[in-house]
Amino acid sequence: MPALTPIESEFATSEDAAAYDVWFRAKVERAMASDTPSIPHAEVMAMAQAILDKHKPR
């Protein structure tokens, strides 16, 4: 397969892109089928902000 340019894809080959697509779709399917409780958006954003604050230059 020919190499892909960065304009076409972030992957080097079509096979790499296809393999990532298969992996990503499987990961999404597992997440959607999971009965693990979800985390509310506001809570996730607060956790992300805490990480950013922790790494801010002082």
mmCIF file of the N, C-alpha and C atoms, coordinates in Angstrom:
data_MODEL
# 
_entry.id   MODEL 
# 
loop_
_atom_site.group_PDB 
_atom_site.id 
_atom_site.type_symbol 
_atom_site.label_atom_id 
_atom_site.label_alt_id 
_atom_site.label_comp_id 
_atom_site.label_asym_id 
_atom_site.label_entity_id 
_atom_site.label_seq_id 
_atom_site.pdbx_PDB_ins_code 
_atom_site.Cartn_x 
_atom_site.Cartn_y 
_atom_site.Cartn_z 
_atom_site.occupancy 
_atom_site.B_iso_or_equiv 
_atom_site.pdbx_formal_charge 
_atom_site.auth_seq_id 
_atom_site.auth_comp_id 
_atom_site.auth_asym_id 
_atom_site.auth_atom_id 
_atom_site.pdbx_PDB_model_num 
ATOM 1   N N  . MET A 1 1  ? 0.844   -1.182 0.000  1.00 0.00 ? 1  MET A N  1 
ATOM 2   C CA . MET A 1 1  ? 0.000   0.000  0.000  1.00 0.00 ? 1  MET A CA 1 
ATOM 3   C C  . MET A 1 1  ? 0.889   1.245  0.000  1.00 0.00 ? 1  MET A C  1 
ATOM 4   N N  . PRO A 1 2  ? 0.479   2.258  -0.710 1.00 0.00 ? 2  PRO A N  1 
ATOM 5   C CA . PRO A 1 2  ? 1.284   3.485  -0.717 1.00 0.00 ? 2  PRO A CA 1 
ATOM 6   C C  . PRO A 1 2  ? 1.196   4.216  0.615  1.00 0.00 ? 2  PRO A C  1 
ATOM 7   N N  . ALA A 1 3  ? 2.247   4.950  0.892  1.00 0.00 ? 3  ALA A N  1 
ATOM 8   C CA . ALA A 1 3  ? 2.268   5.751  2.126  1.00 0.00 ? 3  ALA A CA 1 
ATOM 9   C C  . ALA A 1 3  ? 1.272   6.892  1.994  1.00 0.00 ? 3  ALA A C  1 
ATOM 10  N N  . LEU A 1 4  ? 0.692   7.293  3.104  1.00 0.00 ? 4  LEU A N  1 
ATOM 11  C CA . LEU A 1 4  ? -0.239  8.413  3.130  1.00 0.00 ? 4  LEU A CA 1 
ATOM 12  C C  . LEU A 1 4  ? 0.518   9.687  3.492  1.00 0.00 ? 4  LEU A C  1 
ATOM 13  N N  . THR A 1 5  ? 0.104   10.798 2.941  1.00 0.00 ? 5  THR A N  1 
ATOM 14  C CA . THR A 1 5  ? 0.736   12.065 3.301  1.00 0.00 ? 5  THR A CA 1 
ATOM 15  C C  . THR A 1 5  ? 0.060   12.604 4.559  1.00 0.00 ? 5  THR A C  1 
ATOM 16  N N  . PRO A 1 6  ? 0.729   13.491 5.295  1.00 0.00 ? 6  PRO A N  1 
ATOM 17  C CA . PRO A 1 6  ? 0.104   14.072 6.499  1.00 0.00 ? 6  PRO A CA 1 
ATOM 18  C C  . PRO A 1 6  ? -1.191  14.823 6.196  1.00 0.00 ? 6  PRO A C  1 
ATOM 19  N N  . ILE A 1 7  ? -1.363  15.281 4.969  1.00 0.00 ? 7  ILE A N  1 
ATOM 20  C CA . ILE A 1 7  ? -2.601  15.963 4.601  1.00 0.00 ? 7  ILE A CA 1 
ATOM 21  C C  . ILE A 1 7  ? -3.755  14.964 4.521  1.00 0.00 ? 7  ILE A C  1 
ATOM 22  N N  . GLU A 1 8  ? -3.460  13.749 4.088  1.00 0.00 ? 8  GLU A N  1 
ATOM 23  C CA . GLU A 1 8  ? -4.487  12.719 3.952  1.00 0.00 ? 8  GLU A CA 1 
ATOM 24  C C  . GLU A 1 8  ? -4.823  12.045 5.281  1.00 0.00 ? 8  GLU A C  1 
ATOM 25  N N  . SER A 1 9  ? -3.809  11.813 6.102  1.00 0.00 ? 9  SER A N  1 
ATOM 26  C CA . SER A 1 9  ? -4.013  11.023 7.308  1.00 0.00 ? 9  SER A CA 1 
ATOM 27  C C  . SER A 1 9  ? -2.863  11.229 8.276  1.00 0.00 ? 9  SER A C  1 
ATOM 28  N N  . GLU A 1 10 ? -3.134  11.010 9.563  1.00 0.00 ? 10 GLU A N  1 
ATOM 29  C CA . GLU A 1 10 ? -2.060  11.052 10.540 1.00 0.00 ? 10 GLU A CA 1 
ATOM 30  C C  . GLU A 1 10 ? -1.316  9.729  10.601 1.00 0.00 ? 10 GLU A C  1 
ATOM 31  N N  . PHE A 1 11 ? -1.766  8.740  9.839  1.00 0.00 ? 11 PHE A N  1 
ATOM 32  C CA . PHE A 1 11 ? -1.160  7.417  9.831  1.00 0.00 ? 11 PHE A CA 1 
ATOM 33  C C  . PHE A 1 11 ? -0.249  7.270  8.618  1.00 0.00 ? 11 PHE A C  1 
ATOM 34  N N  . ALA A 1 12 ? 0.777   6.430  8.749  1.00 0.00 ? 12 ALA A N  1 
ATOM 35  C CA . ALA A 1 12 ? 1.748   6.243  7.675  1.00 0.00 ? 12 ALA A CA 1 
ATOM 36  C C  . ALA A 1 12 ? 1.164   5.458  6.502  1.00 0.00 ? 12 ALA A C  1 
ATOM 37  N N  . THR A 1 13 ? 0.289   4.492  6.803  1.00 0.00 ? 13 THR A N  1 
ATOM 38  C CA . THR A 1 13 ? -0.276  3.660  5.732  1.00 0.00 ? 13 THR A CA 1 
ATOM 39  C C  . THR A 1 13 ? -1.770  3.487  5.937  1.00 0.00 ? 13 THR A C  1 
ATOM 40  N N  . SER A 1 14 ? -2.426  3.031  4.895  1.00 0.00 ? 14 SER A N  1 
ATOM 41  C CA . SER A 1 14 ? -3.858  2.735  4.982  1.00 0.00 ? 14 SER A CA 1 
ATOM 42  C C  . SER A 1 14 ? -4.123  1.615  5.981  1.00 0.00 ? 14 SER A C  1 
ATOM 43  N N  . GLU A 1 15 ? -3.179  0.667  6.055  1.00 0.00 ? 15 GLU A N  1 
ATOM 44  C CA . GLU A 1 15 ? -3.333  -0.444 6.991  1.00 0.00 ? 15 GLU A CA 1 
ATOM 45  C C  . GLU A 1 15 ? -3.294  0.066  8.434  1.00 0.00 ? 15 GLU A C  1 
ATOM 46  N N  . ASP A 1 16 ? -2.387  1.002  8.706  1.00 0.00 ? 16 ASP A N  1 
ATOM 47  C CA . ASP A 1 16 ? -2.315  1.582  10.053 1.00 0.00 ? 16 ASP A CA 1 
ATOM 48  C C  . ASP A 1 16 ? -3.627  2.289  10.393 1.00 0.00 ? 16 ASP A C  1 
ATOM 49  N N  . ALA A 1 17 ? -4.164  3.033  9.449  1.00 0.00 ? 17 ALA A N  1 
ATOM 50  C CA . ALA A 1 17 ? -5.420  3.753  9.670  1.00 0.00 ? 17 ALA A CA 1 
ATOM 51  C C  . ALA A 1 17 ? -6.560  2.764  9.915  1.00 0.00 ? 17 ALA A C  1 
ATOM 52  N N  . ALA A 1 18 ? -6.609  1.693  9.126  1.00 0.00 ? 18 ALA A N  1 
ATOM 53  C CA . ALA A 1 18 ? -7.666  0.695  9.288  1.00 0.00 ? 18 ALA A CA 1 
ATOM 54  C C  . ALA A 1 18 ? -7.548  -0.027 10.629 1.00 0.00 ? 18 ALA A C  1 
ATOM 55  N N  . ALA A 1 19 ? -6.317  -0.351 11.032 1.00 0.00 ? 19 ALA A N  1 
ATOM 56  C CA . ALA A 1 19 ? -6.110  -1.033 12.319 1.00 0.00 ? 19 ALA A CA 1 
ATOM 57  C C  . ALA A 1 19 ? -6.543  -0.134 13.472 1.00 0.00 ? 19 ALA A C  1 
ATOM 58  N N  . TYR A 1 20 ? -6.225  1.147  13.393 1.00 0.00 ? 20 TYR A N  1 
ATOM 59  C CA . TYR A 1 20 ? -6.646  2.079  14.439 1.00 0.00 ? 20 TYR A CA 1 
ATOM 60  C C  . TYR A 1 20 ? -8.161  2.170  14.477 1.00 0.00 ? 20 TYR A C  1 
ATOM 61  N N  . ASP A 1 21 ? -8.795  2.223  13.324 1.00 0.00 ? 21 ASP A N  1 
ATOM 62  C CA . ASP A 1 21 ? -10.256 2.309  13.263 1.00 0.00 ? 21 ASP A CA 1 
ATOM 63  C C  . ASP A 1 21 ? -10.900 1.098  13.936 1.00 0.00 ? 21 ASP A C  1 
ATOM 64  N N  . VAL A 1 22 ? -10.381 -0.091 13.662 1.00 0.00 ? 22 VAL A N  1 
ATOM 65  C CA . VAL A 1 22 ? -10.912 -1.308 14.282 1.00 0.00 ? 22 VAL A CA 1 
ATOM 66  C C  . VAL A 1 22 ? -10.735 -1.241 15.799 1.00 0.00 ? 22 VAL A C  1 
ATOM 67  N N  . TRP A 1 23 ? -9.532  -0.840 16.257 1.00 0.00 ? 23 TRP A N  1 
ATOM 68  C CA . TRP A 1 23 ? -9.258  -0.740 17.690 1.00 0.00 ? 23 TRP A CA 1 
ATOM 69  C C  . TRP A 1 23 ? -10.185 0.285  18.346 1.00 0.00 ? 23 TRP A C  1 
ATOM 70  N N  . PHE A 1 24 ? -10.320 1.454  17.721 1.00 0.00 ? 24 PHE A N  1 
ATOM 71  C CA . PHE A 1 24 ? -11.127 2.517  18.303 1.00 0.00 ? 24 PHE A CA 1 
ATOM 72  C C  . PHE A 1 24 ? -12.603 2.124  18.384 1.00 0.00 ? 24 PHE A C  1 
ATOM 73  N N  . ARG A 1 25 ? -13.127 1.527  17.315 1.00 0.00 ? 25 ARG A N  1 
ATOM 74  C CA . ARG A 1 25 ? -14.531 1.115  17.324 1.00 0.00 ? 25 ARG A CA 1 
ATOM 75  C C  . ARG A 1 25 ? -14.792 0.064  18.400 1.00 0.00 ? 25 ARG A C  1 
ATOM 76  N N  . ALA A 1 26 ? -13.857 -0.868 18.581 1.00 0.00 ? 26 ALA A N  1 
ATOM 77  C CA . ALA A 1 26 ? -14.012 -1.893 19.619 1.00 0.00 ? 26 ALA A CA 1 
ATOM 78  C C  . ALA A 1 26 ? -14.004 -1.243 21.002 1.00 0.00 ? 26 ALA A C  1 
ATOM 79  N N  . LYS A 1 27 ? -13.135 -0.264 21.194 1.00 0.00 ? 27 LYS A N  1 
ATOM 80  C CA . LYS A 1 27 ? -13.058 0.432  22.485 1.00 0.00 ? 27 LYS A CA 1 
ATOM 81  C C  . LYS A 1 27 ? -14.365 1.172  22.773 1.00 0.00 ? 27 LYS A C  1 
ATOM 82  N N  . VAL A 1 28 ? -14.920 1.829  21.763 1.00 0.00 ? 28 VAL A N  1 
ATOM 83  C CA . VAL A 1 28 ? -16.188 2.543  21.932 1.00 0.00 ? 28 VAL A CA 1 
ATOM 84  C C  . VAL A 1 28 ? -17.316 1.561  22.234 1.00 0.00 ? 28 VAL A C  1 
ATOM 85  N N  . GLU A 1 29 ? -17.355 0.458  21.512 1.00 0.00 ? 29 GLU A N  1 
ATOM 86  C CA . GLU A 1 29 ? -18.397 -0.551 21.750 1.00 0.00 ? 29 GLU A CA 1 
ATOM 87  C C  . GLU A 1 29 ? -18.331 -1.079 23.182 1.00 0.00 ? 29 GLU A C  1 
ATOM 88  N N  . ARG A 1 30 ? -17.103 -1.370 23.669 1.00 0.00 ? 30 ARG A N  1 
ATOM 89  C CA . ARG A 1 30 ? -16.955 -1.847 25.051 1.00 0.00 ? 30 ARG A CA 1 
ATOM 90  C C  . ARG A 1 30 ? -17.442 -0.792 26.035 1.00 0.00 ? 30 ARG A C  1 
ATOM 91  N N  . ALA A 1 31 ? -17.106 0.450  25.784 1.00 0.00 ? 31 ALA A N  1 
ATOM 92  C CA . ALA A 1 31 ? -17.523 1.527  26.693 1.00 0.00 ? 31 ALA A CA 1 
ATOM 93  C C  . ALA A 1 31 ? -19.039 1.672  26.697 1.00 0.00 ? 31 ALA A C  1 
ATOM 94  N N  . MET A 1 32 ? -19.653 1.586  25.530 1.00 0.00 ? 32 MET A N  1 
ATOM 95  C CA . MET A 1 32 ? -21.113 1.734  25.451 1.00 0.00 ? 32 MET A CA 1 
ATOM 96  C C  . MET A 1 32 ? -21.835 0.565  26.103 1.00 0.00 ? 32 MET A C  1 
ATOM 97  N N  . ALA A 1 33 ? -21.219 -0.617 26.058 1.00 0.00 ? 33 ALA A N  1 
ATOM 98  C CA . ALA A 1 33 ? -21.843 -1.806 26.638 1.00 0.00 ? 33 ALA A CA 1 
ATOM 99  C C  . ALA A 1 33 ? -21.574 -1.927 28.134 1.00 0.00 ? 33 ALA A C  1 
ATOM 100 N N  . SER A 1 34 ? -20.648 -1.141 28.638 1.00 0.00 ? 34 SER A N  1 
ATOM 101 C CA . SER A 1 34 ? -20.251 -1.229 30.047 1.00 0.00 ? 34 SER A CA 1 
ATOM 102 C C  . SER A 1 34 ? -21.383 -0.771 30.963 1.00 0.00 ? 34 SER A C  1 
ATOM 103 N N  . ASP A 1 35 ? -21.490 -1.423 32.103 1.00 0.00 ? 35 ASP A N  1 
ATOM 104 C CA . ASP A 1 35 ? -22.478 -0.980 33.094 1.00 0.00 ? 35 ASP A CA 1 
ATOM 105 C C  . ASP A 1 35 ? -21.800 -0.228 34.238 1.00 0.00 ? 35 ASP A C  1 
ATOM 106 N N  . THR A 1 36 ? -20.528 0.144  34.018 1.00 0.00 ? 36 THR A N  1 
ATOM 107 C CA . THR A 1 36 ? -19.815 0.973  34.984 1.00 0.00 ? 36 THR A CA 1 
ATOM 108 C C  . THR A 1 36 ? -20.476 2.346  35.023 1.00 0.00 ? 36 THR A C  1 
ATOM 109 N N  . PRO A 1 37 ? -20.706 2.895  36.203 1.00 0.00 ? 37 PRO A N  1 
ATOM 110 C CA . PRO A 1 37 ? -21.346 4.215  36.270 1.00 0.00 ? 37 PRO A CA 1 
ATOM 111 C C  . PRO A 1 37 ? -20.510 5.269  35.550 1.00 0.00 ? 37 PRO A C  1 
ATOM 112 N N  . SER A 1 38 ? -21.187 6.146  34.842 1.00 0.00 ? 38 SER A N  1 
ATOM 113 C CA . SER A 1 38 ? -20.461 7.212  34.153 1.00 0.00 ? 38 SER A CA 1 
ATOM 114 C C  . SER A 1 38 ? -20.120 8.327  35.134 1.00 0.00 ? 38 SER A C  1 
ATOM 115 N N  . ILE A 1 39 ? -19.175 9.150  34.740 1.00 0.00 ? 39 ILE A N  1 
ATOM 116 C CA . ILE A 1 39 ? -18.753 10.278 35.568 1.00 0.00 ? 39 ILE A CA 1 
ATOM 117 C C  . ILE A 1 39 ? -19.398 11.536 34.980 1.00 0.00 ? 39 ILE A C  1 
ATOM 118 N N  . PRO A 1 40 ? -20.088 12.319 35.783 1.00 0.00 ? 40 PRO A N  1 
ATOM 119 C CA . PRO A 1 40 ? -20.712 13.541 35.273 1.00 0.00 ? 40 PRO A CA 1 
ATOM 120 C C  . PRO A 1 40 ? -19.676 14.494 34.658 1.00 0.00 ? 40 PRO A C  1 
ATOM 121 N N  . HIS A 1 41 ? -20.079 15.190 33.611 1.00 0.00 ? 41 HIS A N  1 
ATOM 122 C CA . HIS A 1 41 ? -19.196 16.097 32.890 1.00 0.00 ? 41 HIS A CA 1 
ATOM 123 C C  . HIS A 1 41 ? -18.525 17.101 33.826 1.00 0.00 ? 41 HIS A C  1 
ATOM 124 N N  . ALA A 1 42 ? -19.276 17.707 34.707 1.00 0.00 ? 42 ALA A N  1 
ATOM 125 C CA . ALA A 1 42 ? -18.728 18.716 35.613 1.00 0.00 ? 42 ALA A CA 1 
ATOM 126 C C  . ALA A 1 42 ? -17.623 18.127 36.487 1.00 0.00 ? 42 ALA A C  1 
ATOM 127 N N  . GLU A 1 43 ? -17.782 16.880 36.896 1.00 0.00 ? 43 GLU A N  1 
ATOM 128 C CA . GLU A 1 43 ? -16.770 16.235 37.720 1.00 0.00 ? 43 GLU A CA 1 
ATOM 129 C C  . GLU A 1 43 ? -15.487 15.991 36.920 1.00 0.00 ? 43 GLU A C  1 
ATOM 130 N N  . VAL A 1 44 ? -15.631 15.547 35.689 1.00 0.00 ? 44 VAL A N  1 
ATOM 131 C CA . VAL A 1 44 ? -14.469 15.326 34.823 1.00 0.00 ? 44 VAL A CA 1 
ATOM 132 C C  . VAL A 1 44 ? -13.738 16.644 34.586 1.00 0.00 ? 44 VAL A C  1 
ATOM 133 N N  . MET A 1 45 ? -14.497 17.695 34.312 1.00 0.00 ? 45 MET A N  1 
ATOM 134 C CA . MET A 1 45 ? -13.886 19.000 34.069 1.00 0.00 ? 45 MET A CA 1 
ATOM 135 C C  . MET A 1 45 ? -13.157 19.503 35.319 1.00 0.00 ? 45 MET A C  1 
ATOM 136 N N  . ALA A 1 46 ? -13.713 19.264 36.494 1.00 0.00 ? 46 ALA A N  1 
ATOM 137 C CA . ALA A 1 46 ? -13.050 19.666 37.733 1.00 0.00 ? 46 ALA A CA 1 
ATOM 138 C C  . ALA A 1 46 ? -11.749 18.887 37.925 1.00 0.00 ? 46 ALA A C  1 
ATOM 139 N N  . MET A 1 47 ? -11.756 17.598 37.599 1.00 0.00 ? 47 MET A N  1 
ATOM 140 C CA . MET A 1 47 ? -10.535 16.799 37.715 1.00 0.00 ? 47 MET A CA 1 
ATOM 141 C C  . MET A 1 47 ? -9.475  17.302 36.730 1.00 0.00 ? 47 MET A C  1 
ATOM 142 N N  . ALA A 1 48 ? -9.900  17.610 35.503 1.00 0.00 ? 48 ALA A N  1 
ATOM 143 C CA . ALA A 1 48 ? -8.962  18.124 34.502 1.00 0.00 ? 48 ALA A CA 1 
ATOM 144 C C  . ALA A 1 48 ? -8.388  19.462 34.948 1.00 0.00 ? 48 ALA A C  1 
ATOM 145 N N  . GLN A 1 49 ? -9.228  20.327 35.486 1.00 0.00 ? 49 GLN A N  1 
ATOM 146 C CA . GLN A 1 49 ? -8.749  21.629 35.950 1.00 0.00 ? 49 GLN A CA 1 
ATOM 147 C C  . GLN A 1 49 ? -7.755  21.475 37.090 1.00 0.00 ? 49 GLN A C  1 
ATOM 148 N N  . ALA A 1 50 ? -7.992  20.518 37.979 1.00 0.00 ? 50 ALA A N  1 
ATOM 149 C CA . ALA A 1 50 ? -7.062  20.269 39.086 1.00 0.00 ? 50 ALA A CA 1 
ATOM 150 C C  . ALA A 1 50 ? -5.694  19.835 38.553 1.00 0.00 ? 50 ALA A C  1 
ATOM 151 N N  . ILE A 1 51 ? -5.688  19.021 37.523 1.00 0.00 ? 51 ILE A N  1 
ATOM 152 C CA . ILE A 1 51 ? -4.425  18.591 36.915 1.00 0.00 ? 51 ILE A CA 1 
ATOM 153 C C  . ILE A 1 51 ? -3.709  19.790 36.299 1.00 0.00 ? 51 ILE A C  1 
ATOM 154 N N  . LEU A 1 52 ? -4.461  20.617 35.568 1.00 0.00 ? 52 LEU A N  1 
ATOM 155 C CA . LEU A 1 52 ? -3.862  21.812 34.960 1.00 0.00 ? 52 LEU A CA 1 
ATOM 156 C C  . LEU A 1 52 ? -3.307  22.748 36.028 1.00 0.00 ? 52 LEU A C  1 
ATOM 157 N N  . ASP A 1 53 ? -4.077  22.959 37.076 1.00 0.00 ? 53 ASP A N  1 
ATOM 158 C CA . ASP A 1 53 ? -3.634  23.853 38.156 1.00 0.00 ? 53 ASP A CA 1 
ATOM 159 C C  . ASP A 1 53 ? -2.362  23.318 38.819 1.00 0.00 ? 53 ASP A C  1 
ATOM 160 N N  . LYS A 1 54 ? -2.297  22.025 38.983 1.00 0.00 ? 54 LYS A N  1 
ATOM 161 C CA . LYS A 1 54 ? -1.135  21.394 39.618 1.00 0.00 ? 54 LYS A CA 1 
ATOM 162 C C  . LYS A 1 54 ? 0.142   21.631 38.808 1.00 0.00 ? 54 LYS A C  1 
ATOM 163 N N  . HIS A 1 55 ? 0.001   21.723 37.478 1.00 0.00 ? 55 HIS A N  1 
ATOM 164 C CA . HIS A 1 55 ? 1.163   21.851 36.606 1.00 0.00 ? 55 HIS A CA 1 
ATOM 165 C C  . HIS A 1 55 ? 1.400   23.277 36.110 1.00 0.00 ? 55 HIS A C  1 
ATOM 166 N N  . LYS A 1 56 ? 0.654   24.239 36.635 1.00 0.00 ? 56 LYS A N  1 
ATOM 167 C CA . LYS A 1 56 ? 0.862   25.640 36.256 1.00 0.00 ? 56 LYS A CA 1 
ATOM 168 C C  . LYS A 1 56 ? 2.174   26.139 36.828 1.00 0.00 ? 56 LYS A C  1 
ATOM 169 N N  . PRO A 1 57 ? 2.897   26.918 36.038 1.00 0.00 ? 57 PRO A N  1 
ATOM 170 C CA . PRO A 1 57 ? 4.112   27.535 36.597 1.00 0.00 ? 57 PRO A CA 1 
ATOM 171 C C  . PRO A 1 57 ? 3.735   28.489 37.737 1.00 0.00 ? 57 PRO A C  1 
ATOM 172 N N  . ARG A 1 58 ? 4.549   28.522 38.720 1.00 0.00 ? 58 ARG A N  1 
ATOM 173 C CA . ARG A 1 58 ? 4.257   29.392 39.876 1.00 0.00 ? 58 ARG A CA 1 
ATOM 174 C C  . ARG A 1 58 ? 5.046   30.664 39.817 1.00 0.00 ? 58 ARG A C  1 
# 
